[in-house]
Amino acid sequence: MKQIAWIITIFLLSSLIGTTASSTLQVGTGIADATGEVAQVNFMGYAMMNQVGAGLHQRLRARAYYIDDGTKHIAFVSVDFGMGSHVVKARALELLQQDNITKNIFTFDNVCVSGTHTHSGPAGFMNHLLFQVTSLGFQKATYEAYSTAIYNAVKKSYVNSKANGKNAVIKRNAGMLSNANINRSPTAYLYNPLEERERYGNNTDHEMVLLRFENEKGEGIGMLNWFSVHGTSMNNTNQLVSGDNKGYASYLFEKSKNAKDVLPGQGSFVAAFASTNLGDVSPNTNGTYCMDTGLPCEPVHSTCNGKNEMCVGRGPGTDMFESAKIIGERQYVKANEIYESANKIVSGPVDFRHTFIDMSNLTFTRNNSTGPDDVVHTCPGAMGYAFAAGTTDGPGMFNFVQSTTTSNPFWNAVSDLISKPTKAQINCHHPKPILLNVGELTKPYEWVSSVVPLQLFRIGDFFMINVPTEFTTMAGRRMRERLANEIMSLGLSKTPTVVIGGLSNMYGDYTTTFEEYQAQRYEGASTIFGPNELEGFIHEALRLVNDMATNSKSKTLPSPEIDLKKMINLLGDWKYDTVEIGKKFGDVTKQPSKTEYKKGETVSVSFRSANPRNNLKTDETYLTVEILDEKSNNWIVVATDGDWSTKFHWQRNGKLSHSSTATITWDISAEDVAGTYRIKHFNTHKKIFSGTKLDFEGTSNVFTVVG
């Protein structure tokens, strides 16, 4: 009888343990306005000095997802900006810590901030000099806008999780999307072993992995997916802030799931199209051509008659706006399809690991399948010649070309004036010819960070490795495969799904495979820690998996220094605004050209305005398109500056002038109803002597839409 009693007791205990292990989830979503300065600030991504903001096409957003199993919790934030920033994340965490609702809940360890990698967002939010050069230093207003948006989105997701109940559900699904990306460095991809390439059908990842979030009532509250494509549909001539193709995809998804009259950014359903291993992946699916001849570019160096500046990638549209729209819509359609059919429940424990590692001096043993294991090293950071060449999404200047493995005496002399690399540094980075020896530059502060974060998230069988760089296609495949094998061998999961959260928490440029590095295309030249960087990241990621499997705390270096007092700013503040004598801010200078418009036409209105840097209009708008409700005689807002159909152009009336003009355009779509409309402009001007800021608005003449 005692044996039977013990058997019953053990059975009951095991049942209780099983219940705890498969605990239910509490989930929440949140969205916040992340739009920074839309005028005068250089854009992050192409590093072109003349690509300076001159208005707004679509507001940027931070989208957060909070997951809690009752024991541990994580928050993933996808932001419409270039990439993760250590100082932005630190500031967001500081704000969360200061808030009584979120105090002591969020840390560097359990929060991930991932950039969608749009190249049409304001720069100046990084604390390393290399990424501040074209933005003329650190731009505090944009830094605060991004940080505050992350704080607000995470807080909303946490608060909303309480209302969604403790029996919320996450469902997983995946699908193939074949017409939304191409490899922009296919010749470098061919350096990877043939037998490895043959295991995959394409030289880019076509799989979209998706999570569907539901409250305990079964109502959809959010969607999060990962698909490899660069935010470069908008090219380096664009001067309007935009979320690019992923921003448009999020806009479409949220518009379809929220109520019809909900304006952008205000709905409860949150849809993020996050970045992953997009390093060599372009949205310009029509390939590359020479702007002067129209012929295909030379493929190895991406040149036209020996020059790289004329070789550009072509999107599927007639212009960059249409191309961004097409690539975004293709992602939206696929995401909606697999969202609606998602049925695989993600259950089990939530866990996380985080570490700061010195990638400039990492020594480890690399497994060699064809011979004995060998000890290898990473290198102090350095950028190669092909870094200056840019890519076919955005060519560089001074006729640097991709696939450059030899140096030039002139540029060597220029480079040596900044920092002359040692022989050991040159050998470590071989065959990369060093153009900028950035890893050893610390004046006036670090040019790049040697210490970078690496983070692992787990939700049951779903694992996310959050990396601070742009992994290429094959680099990402190797990371996912190695982690999946380790997860299975250690018993964490029999059938793990592993995704890469790209451009997360900080920025350390690119990561290629060892073989791709030999080609020294742009991606290899921008792999700043040398040819063994990928293996170094994999080695450290496997350590995090082992720590998770053994329930051990991960070893870490201290967080890198944050001292904003050191930051340089050469742009300066906007001092004041002026308007012509006898005129007022908000006056219309150009009314709609017609009184009647058909669907498919564009309305344009211009106003006497002021510098939008005076007021970022966070959670507001610089414009509205309004329709007259004939019954109530009230004006109803149908579009804002968060809509894809509107554009807000700002122009200074002369290089030294402090007067300016705002031009607002609205593309009338087939979905817009016939009726009486008007366009309004909202802004803030700064008085000349006191600096006092005063709001103003302007209103166009009415016009009708017919058909």
C-alpha positions, 0 to 999 in steps of 0.5 A: 500500500505504501508503494501505491501511495508513493506512486500516486504522490509522485504522479500528482507531483509530476502533474503539478510540475507539468502544469507549471512548465506549460504555464499560460501567457500574459501578452500585450501590444503597444504602439507609439509615435517615434517621429524625430526631426523631419527637417535639416537633419541628415538621414541614417543609412546611406551616409550621404551628406546631401540627403537631409530631411525636408519633410514627412511622408509617413510617421515612424512608429515604435511597436512593442510586444510584452510576453509574460509566463508568470515567472519571467517576461520579455519585451520586443520592440520593433522601431521604424528607425535605422538600427538599435542604439545603445544610448536610445535603449538606455534612455528608454529603460531609464524612463521605464525605471522612473515610471511607477507602473513599470519600475523594476520590470525592464532591463537591458537583459529582457528588452530588445530594441530592433530597427526596421532599417528604414534609410529614410529616418533622421540620424544623429541618435547614435553615440559613436562618431563614425555614425555621426559624421554625416548627421553633423554630430548627435541630434538630441531631439531625435534621440529623445523622440526615439527613446520616448517612443520605445518607453511609451510603446513598452509601457502600453504593451505592459499595461494592455497585457493586464487587460488581455488576461492571463490565458492569452495565446500566441500562434506561430506560422510561416510562409514563402514570399518569393517576389519581394527581395533579391541578393545585391551581392550575388557574386560574394554569395557564390564564395560559400561552399557549393554543397552548402548553397545547394541545400537552399533553393535561393540566394536570399531567404524567402521564408516569413516567420510570424507570431499571432497574438490573441487575448484570452477571448481569442481576439487578435491584438497583434502580429509580429513577423520577420522577413529579410529585405532592406529598407532601401526602396526609398533611394538616397535622393529621398528627403521625406521621412518614411518607414519605407516598405516595412513601414507601409506594410505595418500601416496596411496591416493595422489599417485592415485590423483596426476599425475603419475610422481609426487614424494611423497609430491610434488603433489597438491592433499592432503589426510589426514587420521586423528586420532579420538577416537582411545584410545582402538583401535588396528590395530592388527586385528588377536588378541593377542597371547603368543610369547612363546606358541602361545596360546591366552593371558589371556584376563583380564590382557593380560598375558602369565603365569602371565607375560605381556611382552610375550602377543602381538597383531598380525597384518594381515600381516606376519611382521609389514611392511606388516601389516601396508601396509594392514591396510593402504590399507584397509583405502585407499580403503574405503576412495577412495570409499566414496570420489568418491560417496560424494555428500552432500554439506557442506555449511553454516557458519564457526565458532570456539571456544577455551579454556584453562581449568585446568583439575586438579581442575574442579568442575561441576555438573554431570547429573544422569539419575537414581537419583539426579544430583551430584557435581563431581571433576577431580583430579591432574594428576596421572598415575596408575600401569597399565600405566607401563604395556603398551598395547598388541600393545607394552607391558611394562616392570618390569612385571606390568600388566593391570587391576591392582587395588591394589598397591605394597609396593616396587613400592609404596616406589619407587613412594613416593621417586618421589612424595608421593600422599596425601590421598585426591589424592589417594581417588580422583583417586580410584580405580587407584593405583598411580604409578606416582603422576605426576600432583604435580611434577614441578621440573625441570619443569612440568611433565604433563600439568594441563591446557589443550586446548579444541577446537570446529570447525564448517563448517555448519552442520559439527562440530569437537571437538578437544581434547588433549587426546586419547578418547576410543571408548565409550568415543568418542561416549558419547562426540559425542552424547551429543554434537549433542543433544546440537547442535540440542537443541540450533538450531545450526543444525537440522542434525549435524555431529560431529567428534572428532579430536584426539590428538590435540594441546597438549597431556594429555594422555587418556580419558576413560568412568567412567565405563572403568576407574574402570577396570584399564586397560592401558587406565584407568591407563593413564586417568590422571585426574581421573574417572570423566575426560570424564564428565569434557571434555563433560561439557566444550565442551557443554560450547563451543557449548553454546558460539557458539550458543549465539555468546559469547566469550569463557572464558579461562585461559591463555596459559600455560607457554612456556620456552624452556630455561628450557628444558633438553637435555642429548643426545647431538649433533653429533660432527663429522664424519669420514671415513677410510683413503684413502676412501671417503664419498659416496663410495659404500661398497656393490654393488647390488648382481646381475646385473639383478633383477625380479619384486618382488625382493629387491635390496640392496646397502651400502655406506660409510655415515655420521650421518643423524642428520647433515642434515634432508634433508627437502623437499629433500631425502637421496636416489633416485632410478633412471631409464635410459631414453634410448632416452635422456640418462638421469636418471629419478627419480622413487622413493625417501625416501618418497616411501613405497618401499624404506628403508634407514638404518643407522648404526654406525660402533661401539658404539664409532665410528664416521664412519657409513654405510647407507644401501638402499633397494628397493622393486621392484613391479609389477608396476615398468617398465623393464629397467636399474636402479641405486641407489643413496645416498645423505647425509652431513658429519661434519668435525672433527675440524671445524664442517663444514658440507659438502654434498656428494653423492654416486652412485651404479653400474647399474642393470636391471629389467626384466619381 
